[in-house]
Amino acid sequence: MKLTLRVWRQRNADADGAMSTYEVDGISSDMSFLEMLDTLNEELILNGEDPVAFDHDCREGICGACSLVINGDAHGPERTTTCQLHMRSFKDGDTIDIEPWRASAFPVIKDLVVDRSAFDRIIQAGGYITAPTGAAPEAHATPVPKPDADFAFEHAECIGCGACVAACPNGAAMLFTSAKVSHLNVLPQGAPERETRVLDMVAQMDEEGFGGCTLAGECATACPKGIPLMSITNMNKEWLRATRKAGKR
């Protein structure tokens, strides 16, 4: 395939960015999207040009680092991560726009790479359980009802890629935060910090400058792991419960 790529180029966080156009040829439909970008970068290096900076790690749809907006869609036209998107989703002669996540809380570092450490700080605010150190407890020592286990596992699938933020017209991080709250709050191990977890994580989310949620639903549509929109409703209930409980103390 021969493709025209319009790629966002930005030298650093303080520089102005702009779209640059490149032509690539000999692209196989079996290539992943990132392999196509590797091909572009090989050509740029051979021509003495600066390669396009983009984020990636596992290339197996696990880590969520491969965060790109492709033709206006977070992760591209398929419901998957960018690294698992293959060029068979495009046609010979296509023009493809490639941009970084667009959100004030995700500042551009260079080209297609953004700083997503805001997510790390939300996790640090409460996305964990406090447990005594020592030997691991016996797996069946604390019974967990299957509906609760299924609910927790469903939300634990969130990989923190940020597609929900990139797809949201408001740049909200509610789906991410709700997934991290929900997968811990229903488990017995997470019960002692149930109230402080949701209050602290929501407060940190707001402090990071993410936009407000208006339940547009684009976040759940773009999520490569299928975190449901109802997760946000669950977090809102948890937040109200924790607020009322804190007010009675």
FIBADO-586362 format. One record per residue (C-alpha): residue number from 1; residue in three letters; x, y negated, z. Coordinates in nm, 4 decimals, always signed. Layout:
<drengus>
num residuo x y z
NUM Ala X Y Z .
...
</drengus>
This chain:
<drengus>
num residuo x y z
1 Met +0.0000 +0.0000 +0.0000 .
2 Lys +0.0974 -0.3589 -0.0583 .
3 Leu -0.0248 -0.6013 +0.2067 .
4 Thr -0.0155 -0.9703 +0.2837 .
5 Leu +0.0497 -1.0375 +0.6516 .
6 Arg -0.0286 -1.3687 +0.8177 .
7 Val +0.1610 -1.3503 +1.1475 .
8 Trp +0.1683 -1.5945 +1.4378 .
9 Arg +0.5256 -1.7143 +1.4917 .
10 Gln +0.6256 -1.9116 +1.7999 .
11 Arg +0.9880 -1.9461 +1.9027 .
12 Asn +0.9214 -1.9781 +2.2758 .
13 Ala +0.6584 -2.0768 +2.5289 .
14 Asp +0.7262 -2.4497 +2.4850 .
15 Ala +0.7389 -2.4559 +2.1053 .
16 Asp +0.4475 -2.5099 +1.8695 .
17 Gly +0.3371 -2.2011 +1.6806 .
18 Ala +0.2021 -2.1433 +1.3314 .
19 Met +0.0998 -1.8638 +1.0984 .
20 Ser +0.3712 -1.7357 +0.8621 .
21 Thr +0.2941 -1.5276 +0.5541 .
22 Tyr +0.4854 -1.2140 +0.4557 .
23 Glu +0.4431 -0.9543 +0.1826 .
24 Val +0.5105 -0.5882 +0.2643 .
25 Asp +0.5079 -0.3026 +0.0157 .
26 Gly +0.5376 +0.0741 +0.0350 .
27 Ile +0.3189 +0.1025 +0.3427 .
28 Ser +0.1827 +0.4534 +0.3943 .
29 Ser -0.1756 +0.4977 +0.5090 .
30 Asp -0.0403 +0.7447 +0.7683 .
31 Met +0.1696 +0.4771 +0.9385 .
32 Ser +0.0552 +0.3305 +1.2667 .
33 Phe +0.0067 -0.0446 +1.2789 .
34 Leu +0.3230 -0.0823 +1.4860 .
35 Glu +0.5219 +0.1247 +1.2355 .
36 Met +0.4022 -0.1171 +0.9690 .
37 Leu +0.5360 -0.4043 +1.1803 .
38 Asp +0.8635 -0.2129 +1.2208 .
39 Thr +0.8866 -0.1999 +0.8411 .
40 Leu +0.8301 -0.5751 +0.8204 .
41 Asn +1.0972 -0.6393 +1.0823 .
42 Glu +1.3490 -0.4196 +0.9015 .
43 Glu +1.2999 -0.6315 +0.5907 .
44 Leu +1.3291 -0.9560 +0.7873 .
45 Ile +1.6536 -0.8411 +0.9523 .
46 Leu +1.8018 -0.7370 +0.6166 .
47 Asn +1.7167 -1.0842 +0.4862 .
48 Gly +1.8857 -1.2491 +0.7827 .
49 Glu +1.5575 -1.3672 +0.9339 .
50 Asp +1.4333 -1.3466 +1.2912 .
51 Pro +1.2175 -1.0350 +1.3400 .
52 Val +0.8637 -1.0682 +1.4737 .
53 Ala +0.8525 -1.0149 +1.8498 .
54 Phe +0.5693 -0.7873 +1.9608 .
55 Asp +0.5070 -0.5895 +2.2778 .
56 His +0.4981 -0.2083 +2.2933 .
57 Asp +0.6126 +0.0797 +2.5061 .
58 Cys +0.4573 +0.4268 +2.4966 .
59 Arg +0.2952 +0.4039 +2.1504 .
60 Glu +0.0544 +0.6712 +2.2727 .
61 Gly -0.2420 +0.4590 +2.3839 .
62 Ile -0.1471 +0.4905 +2.7505 .
63 Cys +0.0349 +0.1758 +2.8639 .
64 Gly -0.1724 -0.0949 +2.6911 .
65 Ala +0.1309 -0.3077 +2.6051 .
66 Cys +0.0546 -0.3213 +2.2305 .
67 Ser -0.1786 -0.6172 +2.2549 .
68 Leu -0.2597 -0.7816 +1.9211 .
69 Val -0.5557 -0.9621 +1.7715 .
70 Ile -0.5956 -0.8214 +1.4207 .
71 Asn -0.8272 -1.0019 +1.1804 .
72 Gly -0.9971 -1.1601 +1.4803 .
73 Asp -1.0523 -0.8352 +1.6707 .
74 Ala -0.8659 -0.7326 +1.9859 .
75 His -0.6631 -0.4211 +1.8895 .
76 Gly -0.8105 -0.4326 +1.5388 .
77 Pro -1.1118 -0.2828 +1.3583 .
78 Glu -1.1145 +0.0503 +1.5440 .
79 Arg -1.1967 +0.1051 +1.9120 .
80 Thr -0.8485 +0.2072 +2.0121 .
81 Thr -0.5175 +0.0543 +2.1125 .
82 Thr -0.3089 -0.1170 +1.8453 .
83 Cys -0.0441 +0.1568 +1.8592 .
84 Gln -0.3105 +0.4176 +1.7755 .
85 Leu -0.4529 +0.2121 +1.4888 .
86 His -0.3423 +0.3535 +1.1532 .
87 Met -0.3043 +0.1795 +0.8216 .
88 Arg -0.5740 +0.4002 +0.6704 .
89 Ser -0.8124 +0.1483 +0.8308 .
90 Phe -0.6989 -0.1052 +0.5698 .
91 Lys -0.6982 -0.1149 +0.1903 .
92 Asp -0.4274 -0.1839 -0.0629 .
93 Gly -0.4052 -0.5573 -0.1270 .
94 Asp -0.5606 -0.6584 +0.2068 .
95 Thr -0.4610 -0.9768 +0.3881 .
96 Ile -0.4189 -0.9116 +0.7607 .
97 Asp -0.4071 -1.1841 +1.0252 .
98 Ile -0.2019 -1.0873 +1.3316 .
99 Glu -0.2138 -1.3016 +1.6447 .
100 Pro -0.1348 -1.2684 +2.0165 .
101 Trp -0.3977 -1.2550 +2.2909 .
102 Arg -0.5610 -1.5965 +2.3190 .
103 Ala -0.6232 -1.6963 +2.6823 .
104 Ser -0.4861 -1.9739 +2.9022 .
105 Ala -0.4003 -1.7136 +3.1667 .
106 Phe -0.1906 -1.5226 +2.9075 .
107 Pro +0.0670 -1.7795 +2.7868 .
108 Val +0.2675 -1.6889 +2.4768 .
109 Ile +0.6292 -1.5945 +2.5457 .
110 Lys +0.7369 -1.5506 +2.1836 .
111 Asp +0.5498 -1.4716 +1.8628 .
112 Leu +0.2993 -1.1964 +1.9530 .
113 Val +0.4216 -1.1376 +2.3092 .
114 Val +0.2208 -1.2859 +2.5960 .
115 Asp +0.2749 -1.3000 +2.9714 .
116 Arg +0.0134 -1.0760 +3.1358 .
117 Ser +0.1587 -1.0969 +3.4861 .
118 Ala -0.1703 -1.2547 +3.5980 .
119 Phe -0.3097 -0.9004 +3.5919 .
120 Asp -0.0243 -0.7848 +3.8165 .
121 Arg -0.1056 -1.0547 +4.0702 .
122 Ile -0.4723 -0.9520 +4.0738 .
123 Ile -0.3647 -0.5938 +4.1494 .
124 Gln -0.1258 -0.7167 +4.4200 .
125 Ala -0.4155 -0.9024 +4.5824 .
126 Gly -0.6004 -0.5797 +4.6589 .
127 Gly -0.5848 -0.3130 +4.3913 .
128 Tyr -0.4443 -0.0480 +4.6192 .
129 Ile -0.5282 +0.1491 +4.9326 .
130 Thr -0.3284 +0.1325 +5.2544 .
131 Ala -0.2309 +0.4822 +5.3643 .
132 Pro +0.0145 +0.6195 +5.6210 .
133 Thr +0.3399 +0.7399 +5.4738 .
134 Gly +0.4408 +1.1012 +5.5094 .
135 Ala +0.3247 +1.4271 +5.3587 .
136 Ala +0.0357 +1.4163 +5.1139 .
137 Pro -0.2981 +1.5220 +5.2634 .
138 Glu -0.4582 +1.8458 +5.1534 .
139 Ala -0.6519 +1.7805 +4.8330 .
140 His -0.9847 +1.9053 +4.9682 .
141 Ala -0.9535 +1.7518 +5.3137 .
142 Thr -1.1850 +1.4611 +5.2259 .
143 Pro -1.4915 +1.5676 +5.0264 .
144 Val -1.5954 +1.3255 +4.7503 .
145 Pro -1.9397 +1.3603 +4.5885 .
146 Lys -1.9077 +1.4366 +4.2176 .
147 Pro -2.1024 +1.1247 +4.1031 .
148 Asp -1.8606 +0.9091 +4.3033 .
149 Ala -1.5587 +1.0945 +4.1668 .
150 Asp -1.6864 +1.0587 +3.8100 .
151 Phe -1.7529 +0.6875 +3.8662 .
152 Ala -1.4033 +0.6351 +4.0072 .
153 Phe -1.2347 +0.8261 +3.7247 .
154 Glu -1.4314 +0.6349 +3.4614 .
155 His -1.3040 +0.3033 +3.5957 .
156 Ala -0.9530 +0.4289 +3.6677 .
157 Glu -0.9111 +0.4728 +3.2911 .
158 Cys -0.8512 +0.0974 +3.2557 .
159 Ile -0.4946 +0.0497 +3.1264 .
160 Gly -0.4813 -0.3257 +3.1817 .
161 Cys -0.4175 -0.4095 +2.8172 .
162 Gly -0.6152 -0.7348 +2.8322 .
163 Ala -0.8364 -0.6706 +2.5302 .
164 Cys -1.1361 -0.7645 +2.7442 .
165 Val -0.9875 -1.1093 +2.8043 .
166 Ala -0.8848 -1.1555 +2.4423 .
167 Ala -1.2305 -1.0609 +2.3154 .
168 Cys -1.4240 -1.2705 +2.5663 .
169 Pro -1.5346 -1.6118 +2.4314 .
170 Asn -1.4638 -1.7507 +2.7791 .
171 Gly -1.1337 -1.5703 +2.8387 .
172 Ala -1.2786 -1.3974 +3.1460 .
173 Ala -1.1091 -1.1102 +3.3290 .
174 Met -1.4201 -0.9731 +3.4955 .
175 Leu -1.4142 -0.6315 +3.3250 .
176 Phe -1.0518 -0.5690 +3.4208 .
177 Thr -1.1005 -0.6830 +3.7805 .
178 Ser -1.4265 -0.4935 +3.8189 .
179 Ala -1.2646 -0.1727 +3.6939 .
180 Lys -0.9863 -0.2039 +3.9510 .
181 Val -1.2338 -0.2801 +4.2290 .
182 Ser -1.4838 -0.0111 +4.1316 .
183 His -1.2465 +0.2821 +4.1012 .
184 Leu -1.1273 +0.2334 +4.4608 .
185 Asn -1.4355 +0.1063 +4.6428 .
186 Val -1.6469 +0.4196 +4.5944 .
187 Leu -1.3817 +0.6540 +4.7331 .
188 Pro -1.3507 +0.7308 +5.1058 .
189 Gln -0.9834 +0.6382 +5.0909 .
190 Gly -1.0757 +0.2904 +4.9717 .
191 Ala -1.3522 +0.2299 +5.2247 .
192 Pro -1.1459 +0.0581 +5.5005 .
193 Glu -1.0524 -0.2271 +5.2641 .
194 Arg -1.3738 -0.2329 +5.0639 .
195 Glu -1.4721 -0.5898 +5.1551 .
196 Thr -1.1291 -0.7542 +5.1608 .
197 Arg -1.0381 -0.5882 +4.8308 .
198 Val -1.3164 -0.7407 +4.6250 .
199 Leu -1.2946 -1.0822 +4.7931 .
200 Asp -0.9175 -1.1060 +4.7520 .
201 Met -0.9076 -0.9777 +4.3940 .
202 Val -1.1872 -1.2050 +4.2758 .
203 Ala -1.0222 -1.5029 +4.4473 .
204 Gln -0.6907 -1.4230 +4.2759 .
205 Met -0.8652 -1.3796 +3.9417 .
206 Asp -1.0148 -1.7269 +3.9757 .
207 Glu -0.6818 -1.8723 +4.0838 .
208 Glu -0.5128 -1.7380 +3.7702 .
209 Gly -0.7344 -1.9569 +3.5512 .
210 Phe -0.9425 -1.6967 +3.3712 .
211 Gly -1.2735 -1.8199 +3.2348 .
212 Gly -1.6154 -1.7560 +3.3825 .
213 Cys -1.8212 -1.4528 +3.2815 .
214 Thr -2.1479 -1.5109 +3.0951 .
215 Leu -2.2042 -1.1402 +3.0193 .
216 Ala -2.1456 -1.1844 +2.6463 .
217 Gly -2.0497 -0.8157 +2.6397 .
218 Glu -1.7542 -0.8559 +2.4011 .
219 Cys -1.5205 -0.7252 +2.6710 .
220 Ala -1.6838 -0.3829 +2.6877 .
221 Thr -1.7089 -0.3651 +2.3093 .
222 Ala -1.3354 -0.4259 +2.2701 .
223 Cys -1.2187 -0.2068 +2.5593 .
224 Pro -1.0220 +0.0870 +2.4123 .
225 Lys -1.1003 +0.3019 +2.7167 .
226 Gly -1.4744 +0.2359 +2.7243 .
227 Ile -1.5041 +0.0654 +3.0622 .
228 Pro -1.8809 -0.0056 +3.0824 .
229 Leu -2.0279 -0.3548 +3.1112 .
230 Met -2.2210 -0.2384 +3.4189 .
231 Ser -1.8871 -0.2366 +3.5983 .
232 Ile -1.9168 -0.6152 +3.6252 .
233 Thr -2.2622 -0.5825 +3.7812 .
234 Asn -2.1205 -0.3377 +4.0336 .
235 Met -1.8404 -0.5784 +4.1277 .
236 Asn -2.0878 -0.8637 +4.1690 .
237 Lys -2.2869 -0.6445 +4.4098 .
238 Glu -1.9691 -0.5564 +4.5982 .
239 Trp -1.8727 -0.9243 +4.6197 .
240 Leu -2.2164 -1.0269 +4.7517 .
241 Arg -2.2092 -0.7432 +5.0041 .
242 Ala -1.8632 -0.8443 +5.1256 .
243 Thr -1.9574 -1.2135 +5.1417 .
244 Arg -2.2669 -1.1441 +5.3502 .
245 Lys -2.0763 -0.9109 +5.5800 .
246 Ala -1.7995 -1.1685 +5.6271 .
247 Gly -2.0618 -1.4358 +5.7058 .
248 Lys -2.2058 -1.2273 +5.9888 .
249 Arg -1.8752 -1.1932 +6.1694 .
</drengus>
